[in-house]
Amino acid sequence: MSHLPEDILKHHPGAIPSTPIVWPAPRNTENKIQQTKGSAKPQTFNVLPTTQPNASAVPPRTTPKHVSDVRVVTRPPINGMKTVTVQFIHPGGDPYFAGANVYLKRARGQPTLVAGGAKSPLTFTVPVNTAPHSVHVSSVGNWGETDVITSPSRRVHLG
């Protein structure tokens, strides 16, 4: 017979706990998966359309509408750098529109993100360059972005 208090005997190394384990109740994970799928942003924008099943050729309904009336204003170069201001009109009444991204695309080159923001105008500075360029303005939302190449664009002279 031991002379130790009963609570010490219950909590010594090697003692078997007597409290039952309470496991979490099962949750409905199906809804969570569907919500995640709905808000997933595509990883690339230059994927070609496909005829494979289960591949959508149209953007999801949650993609914002295109901006309109894109205008480009350039300032004279200073120290070899040219400031470009891009103005546009937001798509009115579009609940999915959160802002815009501005891409600079050199002829036969890939578009490069140069500016982004919630409202017009957006400004960026680039080195003077005589090659032909264009500016593309894509609409951005919480669940996606419009395709850069098909977004409204304007030529810009950086020379």
C-alpha positions in Angstrom: 0.0 0.0 0.0 1.3 3.4 -1.0 1.4 6.5 1.2 1.2 8.9 -1.8 -1.9 11.0 -2.4 -4.2 9.5 -5.0 -3.9 12.4 -7.6 -0.1 11.9 -7.7 -0.6 8.2 -8.5 -2.8 9.1 -11.5 -0.2 11.4 -13.1 3.1 9.6 -12.8 5.0 8.4 -15.8 3.5 5.2 -17.2 0.0 5.9 -15.8 -2.8 5.3 -18.2 -5.1 8.3 -18.6 -8.7 7.7 -17.7 -10.2 10.8 -19.5 -11.9 9.8 -22.7 -10.7 11.3 -26.0 -13.2 13.6 -27.7 -12.8 13.4 -31.5 -13.9 16.4 -33.6 -17.3 15.9 -35.3 -17.2 15.2 -39.0 -17.5 18.3 -41.1 -18.9 18.9 -44.6 -15.7 19.4 -46.6 -17.5 19.2 -50.0 -18.7 22.8 -49.7 -15.2 24.0 -48.7 -13.7 22.3 -51.7 -16.3 23.9 -54.1 -15.6 27.3 -52.5 -11.9 26.9 -53.0 -12.4 25.8 -56.6 -14.5 28.9 -57.3 -11.9 31.3 -56.0 -8.9 29.7 -57.6 -6.9 32.0 -59.8 -5.4 30.5 -63.0 -1.7 30.1 -62.9 -1.0 31.1 -66.5 -2.8 33.3 -69.0 -1.1 32.1 -72.2 -2.6 28.6 -72.4 -4.1 27.8 -75.7 -7.8 26.8 -75.9 -8.3 23.0 -76.0 -10.9 20.6 -77.2 -10.3 18.2 -74.3 -13.4 17.5 -72.1 -13.7 19.5 -68.9 -11.7 22.4 -70.2 -13.6 25.6 -70.5 -12.9 27.8 -73.5 -14.7 30.8 -71.9 -13.6 32.7 -68.8 -15.6 32.0 -65.6 -18.5 34.3 -64.8 -16.5 35.7 -61.9 -13.9 37.3 -64.2 -14.3 41.0 -64.3 -15.4 42.9 -67.5 -12.8 44.7 -69.6 -11.9 48.3 -68.9 -12.7 50.8 -71.8 -11.4 54.0 -73.4 -7.7 53.3 -72.7 -5.6 56.4 -73.3 -1.8 56.7 -73.0 0.1 59.9 -72.2 3.9 60.1 -72.3 6.2 62.7 -70.9 9.4 63.8 -72.5 12.4 61.6 -71.4 14.5 62.6 -68.4 17.9 61.0 -68.0 17.0 58.3 -70.5 13.8 57.4 -68.7 10.3 58.0 -70.0 7.2 58.3 -67.8 4.0 56.8 -69.1 0.5 57.4 -67.7 -2.3 55.0 -68.7 -5.9 56.2 -68.2 -9.0 54.0 -68.6 -12.7 53.8 -67.6 -13.7 51.2 -65.1 -16.4 48.7 -66.1 -19.5 50.2 -64.5 -21.5 48.1 -62.1 -19.2 45.1 -62.3 -19.1 43.5 -58.8 -16.0 41.4 -59.8 -13.8 44.4 -60.8 -11.2 45.2 -58.2 -8.6 47.0 -60.2 -6.4 46.9 -63.3 -3.0 45.7 -64.3 -0.9 47.4 -67.0 1.4 45.3 -69.2 4.0 46.6 -71.6 4.5 44.4 -74.6 7.4 44.8 -77.1 6.6 43.7 -80.7 6.9 39.9 -80.9 7.7 39.8 -77.1 5.9 38.7 -74.0 3.9 41.2 -72.0 5.5 42.4 -68.8 3.6 43.7 -65.8 4.6 47.4 -65.2 1.8 48.8 -63.1 -1.3 47.9 -61.2 -3.9 49.6 -59.0 -7.5 50.0 -58.0 -8.3 53.0 -60.2 -7.3 55.1 -63.2 -4.7 56.5 -64.0 -1.8 54.2 -63.5 1.8 55.5 -64.1 5.1 53.7 -64.7 8.6 54.7 -65.9 10.7 52.8 -68.5 14.0 53.3 -70.3 13.8 55.1 -73.7 13.5 52.5 -76.5 12.8 53.0 -80.2 11.2 49.5 -80.7 7.4 49.4 -81.2 5.6 48.7 -78.0 2.0 48.4 -76.8 0.3 48.8 -73.5 -2.4 46.3 -72.4 -4.8 47.0 -69.6 -6.3 43.9 -68.0 -9.2 43.9 -65.4 -8.4 42.2 -62.1 -10.8 40.7 -59.6 -10.6 38.5 -56.5 -11.2 35.4 -58.7 -9.2 36.1 -61.8 -7.9 38.4 -64.4 -8.9 39.1 -68.0 -6.6 37.7 -70.7 -3.7 40.1 -71.2 -3.5 39.8 -75.0 -7.2 40.3 -75.6 -7.5 43.1 -73.1 -7.8 46.7 -74.4 -4.5 48.0 -75.7 -2.8 51.1 -77.3 0.5 51.7 -79.0 3.1 53.6 -77.1 6.2 55.3 -78.4 9.1 55.1 -75.9 11.7 56.8 -78.2 
